[in-house]
């Protein structure tokens, strides 16, 4: 292989290695840009997480006792107070609580239920009995023939698949209605006498009604309240709230029932036959429970001064945000908002989280997101500008030009090697013919140039045969 070909091959391989290194560095640069973008976005999310609850009032005073959402409009919520008002608010707008009319003055609205069959119908369980609204809580009328006079309605539940309503009272147990609350019948056989019902839960998969009885525990009925049996093994006696997950709970593939008690959250995976603590370390009283309807496994719990959330069906719990200072008697989540949840809590006032209107995360977070996006664009532009020529390198120069300009020492070595080879061939031919070998013209020229550069006295070679050297020497002697 000639020297010029070797140089060309070596240069080509080196160029390929350099291109590979540049490609790797380019990918690393893109990765660093994406990491920076992600870090800034996470910083913006931390600003949201660092926000606190926003108080929405009400302006007319009173203490908020109950909250429910509308099944026909997931962003519409109803809020009951202890001074005879039910407020209407939206989960995608700001603090705009609209009071209703028609309830007795100073009536405590302890329970609210929006009918899932009749659009616009809302039931209010109050200290003065049951009231019904058919215009989304704008106005109310007294209803509930058959309910005990002078008793409070403290809990409401609906068996949607059967069109049946259930009402719990302070001293007379549970009642049932089959005509949208117009008339009511007793459904308390097997319950303790003068049972005070704190909460009701209809579980559709097992067709079972659960009742939390104050100071006693939980009872269950599988025949629409005709008979009841105690299901409190492992539970504290004080049970304040009930909810259930059809899956993704403690029983990941089946039903899990949850109870908010005086000693935290308890869970049952066998239809209430036995109960265990849900989440280690949670021992404070839990007065309210709610599930996030569009993400199975999310549960919210209201405690003495916090709303806590579990994203894994009750295995772990964490505080949603600071800012509450009173007992959380009710909690509700509003889906399909941006960010994907808005939580309302009844903690003396009505509170909302996140605090901005429409679920926005605040102007500071928006600025951070815009800056992060601009930084990413600048980094990407810089990367493509810097690596445009590297991805498409120019063609290598011709071999001859590369040898003469870029590697003179290698070219000289190659020429010298070829000259020595020619000299050996001439010597061999001269020996065969019985003559003294002659020096090639190119070699003589190189030798004379070398001697003249060193200051030698040899005359320049002359063309004219094999005895040029001796002729030059004799002519010098004659002079």
C-alpha atoms as one frame of an Amber mdcrd trajectory, in Angstrom:
protein
   0.000   0.000   0.000   1.445   3.389  -0.997   1.942   6.136   1.560  -0.731
   8.417   0.058  -3.407   5.710   0.272  -2.453   4.945   3.862  -2.754   8.623
   4.800  -6.150   8.905   3.110  -7.486   5.803   4.900  -6.195   6.997   8.274
  -7.779  10.406   7.798 -11.126   8.853   6.792 -11.255   6.655   9.894 -10.386
   9.572  12.118 -13.141  11.650  10.560 -15.704   8.854  11.155 -14.712   8.656
  14.835 -15.043  12.403  15.199 -18.532  12.303  13.664 -19.600   9.599  16.135
 -18.306  11.652  19.068 -20.172  14.712  17.810 -23.398  12.758  17.412 -23.089
  11.473  20.976 -22.392  14.956  22.271 -25.404  16.243  20.336 -27.681  13.672
  21.910 -26.256  14.541  25.323 -26.975  18.188  24.637 -30.622  17.430  23.793
 -30.909  15.335  26.940 -29.533  18.160  29.069 -32.019  20.588  27.502 -34.950
  18.291  28.240 -33.755  17.761  31.803 -33.592  21.525  32.325 -37.116  21.893
  30.956 -38.426  19.138  33.232 -36.726  20.646  36.271 -38.308  24.030  35.641
 -41.752  22.520  35.136 -41.385  20.556  38.364 -40.403  23.760  40.091 -43.665
  25.243  38.857 -45.569  22.250  40.182 -43.907  22.751  43.560 -45.313  26.262
  43.618 -48.786  24.768  43.289 -48.090  22.207  45.980 -46.820  24.980  48.235
 -50.121  26.922  47.929 -52.676  26.940  50.716 -56.439  26.659  50.916 -58.546
  29.611  49.784 -61.515  30.635  51.899 -64.681  31.281  49.877 -66.887  32.544
  52.667 -69.830  32.580  52.973 -70.422  36.313  53.263 -73.597  35.772  55.305
 -71.717  34.000  58.032 -72.475  30.641  59.546 -70.584  27.359  59.560 -70.450
  25.066  56.542 -71.646  21.560  57.464 -72.216  19.657  54.198 -71.133  19.533
  50.541 -72.322  17.505  47.556 -71.718  17.548  43.787 -74.279  17.456  40.985
 -74.303  14.214  38.927 -75.516  16.089  35.846 -72.886  18.833  36.101 -69.712
  17.655  37.752 -68.512  21.228  38.289 -71.643  22.273  40.167 -71.611  21.895
  43.951 -74.116  22.522  46.754 -73.017  23.705  50.188 -75.112  23.584  53.366
 -74.628  25.852  56.378 -75.897  25.985  59.962 -77.924  29.188  59.471 -80.561
  28.105  56.969 -78.742  28.525  53.664 -77.735  26.227  50.846 -75.178  27.879
  48.585 -74.562  27.016  44.953 -71.018  27.263  43.571 -69.104  26.099  40.548
 -65.874  24.182  40.648 -64.464  25.953  37.568 -65.116  29.556  38.658 -64.027
  31.748  41.510 -65.563  32.327  44.947 -69.144  32.899  43.863 -71.523  31.410
  46.415 -75.184  31.993  45.539 -77.583  31.555  48.511 -80.927  29.868  48.105
 -84.312  30.689  49.631 -87.051  28.732  51.367 -85.302  27.005  54.264 -86.190
  27.784  57.877 -84.054  30.473  59.453 -81.125  29.023  61.429 -81.855  25.484
  60.209 -78.684  23.386  60.184 -78.239  21.716  56.778 -76.456  18.556  57.918
 -76.821  16.422  54.765 -77.186  17.131  51.033 -77.907  14.759  48.122 -78.334
  15.574  44.418 -80.744  13.169  42.696 -78.993  11.166  39.958 -82.257  10.381
  38.128 -84.165  13.673  38.226 -82.028  16.516  36.902 -82.099  19.612  39.129
 -83.535  17.835  42.160 -81.617  18.232  45.416 -82.494  16.947  48.903 -81.480
  18.712  52.118 -81.486  16.959  55.473 -81.776  19.618  58.153 -82.417  20.038
  61.855 -86.016  20.866  60.859 -86.610  17.814  58.678 -86.328  17.110  54.940
 -86.527  19.754  52.216 -86.546  19.327  48.422 -85.536  21.617  45.546 -86.350
  20.967  41.895 -84.465  23.968  40.463 -80.854  23.260  41.434 -81.225  24.530
  44.997 -82.592  27.961  44.042 -85.739  27.475  46.153 -86.889  24.831  48.669
 -90.058  23.273  50.008 -90.690  21.039  53.008 -91.325  17.404  52.098 -91.110
  13.989  53.651 -94.491  12.676  54.715 -93.894   9.797  57.125 -90.681  11.114
  58.603 -90.812  11.727  62.382 -91.839  15.251  63.290 -89.265  17.291  65.138
 -86.413  14.902  64.322 -83.348  15.889  62.351 -82.403  14.238  59.054 -78.679
  13.609  59.461 -77.784  11.355  56.505 -78.983  10.706  52.936 -78.202   7.968
  50.392 -79.569   6.796  47.031 -79.982   3.379  45.451 -79.883   4.689  41.909
 -80.419   1.333  40.237 -83.679   0.877  42.177 -84.892   4.478  42.439 -84.918
   4.376  46.236 -83.860   7.052  48.732 -82.684   6.453  52.303 -82.713   8.951
  55.165 -81.037   8.636  58.545 -82.381  10.474  61.575 -81.133  11.544  64.972
 -83.334   9.326  67.115 -85.476   7.088  64.877 -83.090   5.121  62.726 -83.432
   4.773  58.932 -86.352   5.547  56.572 -86.975   4.599  52.924 -88.741   6.371
  50.032 -89.710   4.913  46.652 -91.275   8.070  45.181 -88.429  10.604  45.117
 -88.917  11.648  48.740 -92.656  12.326  48.691 -93.453   9.606  51.247 -91.289
   7.659  53.696 -91.433   4.363  55.574 -89.433   2.986  58.494 -86.554   0.649
  57.648 -84.918   0.107  61.021 -85.675  -3.468  62.078 -82.576  -4.705  63.877
 -81.068  -1.322  64.560 -80.579  -0.169  68.165 -83.495   1.724  69.649 -83.260
   5.492  69.097 -80.365   4.936  66.744 -78.585   8.152  65.794 -77.373   7.746
  62.192 -74.132   9.541  61.363 -73.709   8.279  57.784 -75.333   6.050  55.151
 -73.707   4.202  52.212 -75.398   2.265  49.412 -73.026  -0.227  47.811 -74.454
  -1.247  44.390 -72.201  -4.224  43.588 -73.377  -6.160  46.648 -76.775  -4.407
  46.960 -76.013  -3.601  50.586 -76.898  -0.567  52.696 -74.469   0.415  55.466
 -75.330   2.680  58.415 -72.899   4.260  60.852 -74.672   4.424  64.224 -73.331
   6.964  66.682 -71.571   5.337  69.653 -72.252   1.795  68.403 -70.506   1.103
  65.069 -71.647  -0.082  61.651 -74.740  -2.071  60.665 -75.527  -3.557  57.258
 -78.736  -4.516  55.456 -78.972  -6.585  52.278 -82.801  -6.301  51.997 -83.312
  -2.528  51.711 -83.480  -1.961  55.444 -85.960  -4.694  56.328 -83.342  -6.292
  58.583 -79.969  -5.178  59.932 -76.894  -6.940  61.315 -73.917  -5.517  63.189
 -70.631  -5.431  61.262 -68.207  -3.715  63.582 -65.493  -6.274  64.308 -62.230
  -4.384  64.729 -63.840  -0.934  64.602 -63.946   1.875  67.175 -67.467   2.677
  68.359 -67.453   6.209  66.941 -67.920   6.105  63.147 -68.555   9.404  61.364
 -68.244   8.749  57.609 -68.473   5.965  55.007 -67.312   5.496  51.413 -66.249
   2.646  49.109 -64.007   1.810  46.159 -65.142  -0.939  43.752 -61.447  -1.682
  42.984 -57.934  -0.241  43.353 -58.414  -0.050  47.103 -56.888  -2.218  49.805
 -58.490  -5.038  47.830 -56.968  -4.081  44.492 -59.297  -6.179  42.338 -62.454
  -6.080  44.466 -64.572  -4.008  46.827 -63.081  -2.059  49.738 -65.267  -0.189
  52.239 -63.815   2.692  54.272 -64.961   4.149  57.587 -63.879   7.445  59.108
 -63.674   6.909  62.862 -62.438   8.538  66.061 -59.106   6.737  65.504 -58.472
   7.292  61.820 -59.552   5.479  58.656 -60.470   1.795  58.754 -60.987  -0.490
  55.759 -62.850  -3.742  55.132 -62.315  -6.120  52.204 -65.001  -8.662  53.249
 -68.183  -6.554  53.057 -67.779  -5.143  56.546 -67.363  -8.418  58.441 -63.923
  -7.307  59.715 -62.019  -4.026  59.745 -58.381  -2.956  59.888 -56.579   0.375
  60.106 -55.983   1.907  56.666 -52.603   3.629  56.654 -50.066   3.350  59.445
 -49.672   6.354  61.716 -53.090   7.895  61.006 -54.756   7.963  64.431 -56.556
  11.324  64.496 -60.350  11.461  64.074 -61.690  11.445  60.512 -65.056  13.169
  60.130 -65.544  13.033  56.359 -64.550  10.877  53.392 -64.768  11.280  49.618
 -63.387   9.498  46.574 -62.114  11.046  43.374 -64.621   9.716  40.818 -62.400
   9.603  37.726 -59.209   8.156  39.267 -59.898   4.980  41.190 -57.723   4.675
  44.250 -57.784   8.339  45.279 -59.460   8.995  48.642 -59.834  12.231  50.607
 -60.360  12.392  54.368 -61.240  15.378  56.573 -59.576  15.458  59.991 -59.418
  17.970  62.876 -57.495  20.605  60.874 -56.500  19.011  57.549 -57.641  17.302
  54.405 -55.450  14.303  53.684 -55.301  12.309  50.479 -54.351   8.758  49.618
 -53.393   8.001  45.996 -53.132   4.247  46.586 -56.432   3.167  48.058 -55.665
   4.073  51.670 -52.204   2.532  52.079 -50.471   5.902  52.483 -51.786   9.359
  53.359 -50.426  12.896  52.990 -51.759  16.385  53.721 -53.178  18.116  50.647
 -52.232  21.663  51.689 -51.902  23.873  54.768 -54.346  26.610  55.688 -57.213
  24.947  57.587 -57.785  25.459  61.291 -61.157  23.851  62.095 -62.712  20.405
  61.967 -63.390  19.305  58.378 -66.992  18.103  58.454 -67.342  17.561  54.702
 -65.069  17.200  51.678 -65.829  16.853  47.968 -63.734  16.633  44.810 -64.693
  18.104  41.457 -63.307  16.237  38.414 -62.671  17.365  34.841 -61.019  20.640
  35.816 -57.545  21.998  35.135 -55.509  20.867  37.061 -57.378  17.552  37.139
 -58.890  18.100  40.576 -60.500  20.838  42.667 -61.225  20.023  46.297 -63.789
  21.712  48.508 -63.690  21.392  52.284 -66.147  22.444  54.994 -63.907  23.748
  57.768 -66.062  26.468  59.388 -65.938  28.332  56.034 -65.949  26.765  52.601
 -62.407  26.269  51.346 -61.063  25.443  47.934 -57.800  24.005  46.655 -56.051
  24.977  44.355 -56.817  28.573  45.304 -56.948  30.178  41.867 -60.076  30.560
  39.749 -60.705  27.852  37.168 -58.126  25.584  38.757 -55.201  27.643  37.503
 -51.973  27.304  39.412 -51.309  31.038  39.774 -49.468  33.756  37.825 -46.046
  32.906  39.227 -46.307  29.304  38.079 -47.490  30.473  34.646 -44.436  32.746
  34.344 -42.136  29.866  35.293 -43.704  27.640  32.647 -43.330  30.332  29.945
 -39.681  30.959  30.867 -38.982  27.217  30.823 -40.512  26.907  27.362 -38.469
  29.824  26.006 -35.258  28.400  27.469 -35.957  25.076  25.798 -36.486  26.781
  22.427 -33.208  28.699  22.764 -31.288  25.555  23.699 -32.717  23.586  20.803
 -31.946  26.399  18.337 -28.382  26.594  19.627 -27.974  22.829  19.300 -29.200
  22.647  15.705 -27.178  25.708  14.705 -24.005  24.284  16.213 -24.350  20.788
  14.830 -25.747  21.540  11.352 -22.324  21.278   9.688 -21.232  18.393  11.884
 -24.078  16.192  10.735 -23.272  17.001   7.076 -19.424  17.352   6.940 -17.719
  18.527   3.674 -16.152  15.977   1.350 -12.447  15.235   2.066  -9.870  16.878
  -0.272  -8.156  15.004  -3.107  -5.383  12.598  -2.193  -2.729  14.470  -4.115
  -3.515  17.808  -2.576  -3.731  16.264   0.881  -0.316  14.597   0.460   1.445
  17.670  -0.839  -0.110  20.210   1.527  -1.065  18.337   4.629   1.694  15.682
   4.998   4.930  16.792   3.364   7.085  14.607   5.541   5.164  11.469   4.587
   5.279  12.381   0.884   9.005  13.011   1.077   9.582   9.659   2.690   7.586
   7.965  -0.056   9.564   9.729  -2.822  12.868   8.902  -1.151  11.891   5.267
  -0.884  11.025   5.142  -4.591  14.408   6.770  -5.461  16.393   4.204  -3.483
  14.498   1.402  -5.225  15.382   2.800  -8.664  19.056   3.161  -7.636  19.220
  -0.486  -6.587  17.770  -1.558  -9.941  20.366   0.449 -11.883  23.221  -0.967
  -9.765  22.083  -4.502 -10.439  21.915  -3.918 -14.218  25.351  -2.294 -14.260
  26.894  -5.203 -12.388  25.473  -7.613 -14.933  26.977  -5.591 -17.799  30.363
  -5.157 -16.075  29.981  -1.380 -15.628  30.028   0.854 -12.626  26.501   1.830
 -11.638  25.421   5.311 -12.441  23.409   7.597 -10.202  19.949   8.596 -11.449
  19.456  12.185 -12.440  16.841  12.818  -9.739  19.174  11.401  -7.080  22.118
  13.451  -8.317  19.984  16.567  -8.274  18.861  15.899  -4.699  22.440  15.185
  -3.621  23.819  18.324  -5.195  21.054  20.411  -3.641  21.888  18.965  -0.229
  25.615  19.663  -0.609  25.062  23.199  -1.827  22.761  23.899   1.118  25.570
  22.690   3.426  28.105  24.938   1.714  29.902  22.170  -0.310  32.068  22.933
  -3.433  30.694  20.297  -5.755  29.687  21.696  -9.124  26.154  21.212 -10.362
  25.679  18.035 -12.370  25.791  18.218 -16.118  24.023  16.013 -18.585  26.246
  13.982 -20.810  26.874  10.400 -19.771  28.451   8.283 -17.051  31.794  10.162
 -16.817  30.355  13.603 -16.000  31.695  13.441 -12.478  35.305  12.573 -13.652
  35.242  15.265 -16.324  34.311  17.908 -13.819  37.090  16.741 -11.520  39.781
  16.778 -14.324  38.749  20.225 -15.484  39.215  21.528 -11.967  42.764  20.108
 -11.792  43.723  21.742 -15.099  42.557  25.111 -13.826
